[in-house]
């Protein structure tokens, strides 16, 4: 698996479009497309940034291998949290407060449901 393949795997694992992913890593969509197609070699700065931003093992990123795995060996433990934070950080304070209130209410509701199940 080449760097290009791995980059596309990261993007699709996070369910990002080329435009979204390119914006997240600070390059143009056209540049990302060319890297994914193997036409452009990424800079070490970009590789380091992707590794840090997405918690991905840098050695895995830069070393080509014969494996066609769909898993990213990394320090990523929960992609969902990263995606939630990505969107949460785009909200203003009013909406952030609303989101936190909704999460709290959902947790309380879940606890009530779980408690009722235990009674049965």
C-alpha positions, -999 to 999 in steps of 0.1 A, spaced: 0 0 0 15 33 -11 13 67 7 -13 77 -19 -35 47 -10 -30 53 27 -40 90 23 -72 80 5 -79 54 32 -76 80 59 -99 104 41 -125 78 34 -123 64 70 -132 98 83 -159 100 56 -145 133 42 -147 146 7 -115 156 -10 -124 192 -4 -130 187 33 -99 167 38 -77 191 18 -90 220 39 -83 201 71 -47 195 61 -41 229 46 -37 221 9 -59 225 -22 -83 199 -34 -63 197 -67 -31 190 -48 -48 163 -26 -62 147 -58 -27 146 -73 -12 132 -42 -39 105 -40 -32 96 -76 5 94 -70 14 123 -92 27 145 -65 51 135 -36 39 150 -3 63 172 17 76 160 50 58 189 66 25 176 52 32 141 64 41 153 99 9 174 100 -13 145 89 3 122 115 -3 147 143 -37 160 132 -52 125 128 -31 106 153 -16 83 127 17 65 130 41 84 108 62 52 100 31 36 86 23 66 65 57 68 48 67 32 44 51 14 15 40 -22 22 23 -50 4 -7 -51 27 -41 -41 14 -55 -36 49 -85 -13 54 -74 -6 90 -52 23 99 -25 13 125 -23 43 146 -30 59 179 -65 66 168 -88 50 193 -121 65 183 -127 83 150 -162 93 162 -148 116 189 -125 133 163 -154 139 140 -176 153 168 -149 176 178 -143 187 142 -179 199 140 -182 211 176 -153 235 172 -171 252 143 -200 262 165 -204 295 183 -207 295 221 -245 296 220 -248 264 199 -220 247 219 -240 253 251 -271 239 234 -252 208 222 -238 201 257 -273 205 272 -287 180 247 -260 155 254 -266 158 291 -303 152 286 -296 122 264 -274 107 291 -301 113 317 -327 97 295 -305 67 288 -299 63 325 -336 63 332 -342 37 304 -314 15 318 -328 18 353 -363 7 342 -348 -23 323 -331 -33 355 -364 -32 374 -380 -56 350 
